[in-house]
């Protein structure tokens, strides 16, 4: 059957109307070899020469896995490349993945990048940086996390810093966590207690007063339950 232009035009109009009524997302409509929807051919969010965000994230996660088997020279090269990407990356979601990718790399470039990341303009990136420092551990991690715990204006970032200090298992973190016990937010007091249990190996329960005495070098005395302790019990 040969469609003349006069006969095919109403069919084209009908198809376009049907596409708008039933939905056309992700679909392609053709008459013969002619694509009538979407106009101009299939729609794609891929730009030639530009890696889509989801593919970049996948690649960065593979880079993180490769750290364990990389030589020192390969680690330094890769971490330097990640640091360069972080410096010019505008998307905070990608910066988070860059921070996570560089965390396993024990190099100078990685350290420098993570020092910058705890001061990132985006709070989620700073949280990821706290997690990375907790993963790395060591005296430098304790110093950076202690400073972040006392300085950052975002509660979630400070909570991440307190949690990461516990993961370092470094007794030098006791002082910073002791100060966090005085935070008025129950969530911070809870996190400080949990991390103190990790770094000291002691278990004074959820008695914030007893932990305050411990941090000061005093013998912990039993105290009446506080609001925070009751909150612990409820949850």
Secondary structure, DSSP 8 states (H G I E B T S, - for coil): ----HHHHHHHHHHHHHHHHHH--TT--EEETTEEEESTTS---S-BTTB--HHHHHHHHHHHHHHGGG--HHHHHHHHHHHHHHHHH---HHHHHHHHHHHTT--SHHHHHHHHHHTT-SSHHHHHHHHHHHHHH-SHHHHHHHHHHHHH-S-HHHHHHHHHHHHHHT-GGGHHHHHHHTT-S-HHHHHHHHHHHHHHH----TT-HHHHHHHHTT---------HHHHHHHH-
